[in-house]
Amino acid sequence: MITALISRNCRQASCAKHRWLATQAPLPIVLGIRREDKNRWERRVALTPSHVKRLIRETGARVLVQPSNTRIFNNSSFERAGAKIEEDLTKADAILGIKEVPIDKLIANKTYMLFSHTHKGQAYNMDSLREFLGRNIRLIDYELMTDQKGKRLVLFGTHAGYAGMIDGLHGLGQRLLALGYNSPLIHMGQAHVYPNLECVATKLRHVADIISDQGLPDAFAPMVFTFTGAGNVTKGARAIFDRLPHDNITVDELPKIVADRFNPRYKNRLLALQVSAQDYVERIDGGSYDRAEYREFPDRYRSVFAQKIAPYTTMLVNGIYWESRYPRLMTTKDLADIQRRRELKSRMLAIADISCDIGGSLEFMSHASTIDSPFFYVDAVNGVEHKDIEKPGVQINSIDNLPTELPFEASKHFGDSLYPYAKALALGNLSDPVLSRAVICQNGKLEAPHAHLEKNLAAAHGIRVADTRRKRVLLVGSGMVSQPLVDYLARSRDTDITARSLACQFPNTQAMQLDISDTRGLDASVRGSDVVVSLIPAPLHPQLADAAIRNGRHMVTASYISPEMESLNCRARDASVTILNEIGLDPGIDHCSAMKIIDEAKSRGATVRSFISWCGGLTAPECSANELGYKFSWSPRGVLTAGLNAAKFKINKLERTIESGSLFAQKFGRVPLFPGFAFEGLANRDSLQYADIYGLKLNDMDTMFRGTLRYRGFAEILDAMYELGMLSLDNAVRMTPFEFLASRINLEPGQFDLSQIAHALATRLNTTPTSPLVSRLITAFSEFGMLDPAHRAIHAPTHLDFMSHILQSSLKFTSGERDMVCLFHEFGIEEPSGEYNVHTSSMVAYGDAESGETAMARTVGVPAAIATRLLLEGKIQTRGVIRPTIGEIYQPLLERLASMGMHFTETTKQGAHHSLQQTMAWN
């Protein structure tokens, strides 16, 4: 716990402040307003600048506002209101926000006021609640701010209804068009495209005129919109809908209306059906509906919505508050029964689930959608969930932050309702009855009304899954990386792994043979899994990804995204499949650690002017006693072929290119990352493309560089081998290592003397036999076993593969030796103040000499395993062919890596003179 690390005096002081805050203190506190960071669309704020100005005037409180470039009200508007723009909120006594706070950003011993989504025991947020308790945080939840009768006082409900109805109309128009029918609703856009509600009203008038003039598609008449709920959500939805030409109807009228579906009056009018519980539930044992009984004994009732109302409904607008003790509005079976009936093909086309209760009143509503991807489709007959608008299924819109599509008015409305209680908080008046009722926990304990959450906390301990079904992972391929990967996954008792023979030592794991060219067998194996992990050679990844998409399964691989893989992006998105690539070390962890710093800089309005990234898999220094300073824990082919790549990068405002074959010759001879390591480095492929991948503007940057680390002297040997033709991709070769060397340096038959070899090398490399390079090469070739004529012949398809075989056998790790991984990022960041800071983020990891587990296998295998778990847990919602450059991936992944000892050390120094741009020595 963080609190355990605080000194005794500091703890006493913070507890004293908490006690002070709980009293009727005359002195105002320091109030913080945090930057929303759940996703890029979250632009709302709890208090607007006008509210802040009033609060400061009326209470004398200090207000700190975290900077944000995406918030609907800019930083300067808060400054003009009297607030201070401050990244660090540790000086604040109470912190206001909207959505949940990432666990790693919670500040101990504070009061937080936000929507925590914990008071109903939501399993996905029990980790957050556990942290609120552990960090001695007082949690005040807006959802619990009620009057004495239990009516909510602070909420966005109406604006959720506005946005949900707008998005629902937009989605239905799109769906009708996909089914082959034009309609007036096609002119509706998503809520976020309208600057304000006045613009929405203008658009609705336009659509209403078209409905009145041109009418609605005959094939879907009458178009019945069914509304559930009677709260602010439904009121907001009706406020939008009611601007369209419509008639209000009752449940009893439904059969007659649909039987008379060709009546001309339905051509130019929508029908609105408002229902309550008495319309769609009935007593199981018969008898009339009793509202009081239903509330106290809901188990005596069942829902008949699927029989009485759904068969007549075109679009369901769901705004009910649901608890698990009540019957569901509709089950998955109910939906399947409706979808099987051909006569109902024009019914239940769409659902605007504004309540967004996952697995709640609508059992088949499996997840929250996003503003970027607002709709998904459920084909309950075939048990398929997809995103293809033209395929069968009910369209579901389940965005969980709808009000942020209307951030300006939503924030003003919310701030108006919150202000009296924010004022009480600013004055330290926690005895205010509205505030006191809204406290979930304080002083490390749950408040009495929420003590029952202890059971939820206990049940949620460890990794949670979306359901109780066992998870299935298919591991295709093997190698050293697979051992730590399977080891990590096998720790979860809910997961079964199908893999090759290496995995047999682990629990819940079975081995199998899989021929990737056998399409039928491949499909069967993929279909029997939830996530596929590919460790096969990179050229085969697209073939396996194609099978994953074909069968609706997610896939994970550590390899770079190839053009062939990129071409699958649209198909993957349409199939609602995630193909997560580049999730090893480099690429992988490097993306995650880089994006963390970049996104943090952007969020405070800073600009990244320089990015330098070095990464290398090396031997530990004490094991590097050979001329290459290097050993191989897996095939050397990748290391050798990397030297054949071209490279592009930008340093000190100049773009540079290294041609293929010149990489070793044009090395960075000095890379001073740490005084204890004598590093050199090689440019790594096309660094410039990563400006776009990382969301940076290359034209605004002085430097954009990614490189590979080696110990000094490595590149000189490899460059000589390249010049000697040892790394060429020429035809197959079958000879002994010595014969191969002799053929490369034009050694005459019978010449075995070292002086003769030195002379031949010098002649080929245009140097002298006594040069240090020749001496190093003779030593290296001796270490490679190439100077012994008695060695057996080797058959290889190319010269490069011949050398790969030699290096793998001669420079392998022996018992008691270990490898090392070093990853180092440097960012040149220009702050909004104009200050230039050099920020570094680094990680050094070592292999385990006793177990033989390499650092390389661990730092490649474990990130891939964590990503697999995140997919199994439903934590990754982005679909398509992607990298781990988004917060929903890199944030939890870095947290879980840190818990396993793979953490980053960050430093910040002021001034560009600290940058590697000034000290890296390029040949």
PyMOL commands that set and color helices and strands:
alter all, ss='L'
color gray80, all
select helices_A, chain A and resi 2-5+8-21+49-59+75-80+103-105+123-134+142-144+157-178+184-187+191-193+197-214+218-220+232-241+251-259+264-266+277-280+291-296+298-300+305-308+310-312+332-340+342-344+402-405+407-426+433-437+448-450+453-459+482-490+501-505+519-527+538-550+563-566+569-574+589-603+621-623+637-642+689-693+698-700+714-723+737-745+754-765+772-783+799-810+855-872+887-899+912-914+916-918
alter helices_A, ss='H'
color red, helices_A
select strands_A, chain A and resi 30-33+62-65+84-85+94-96+111-114+138-141+224-228+246-249+270-275+281-283+301-303+315-318+350-353+375-379+384-386+394-397+439-442+445-446+471-476+495-499+509-511+531-534+554-557+578-580+607-619+647-651+654-658+668-670+679-683+703-711+733-735+794-796+819-830+836-846+880-882+905-910+921-922
alter strands_A, ss='S'
color yellow, strands_A
deselect
rebuild
show_as cartoon
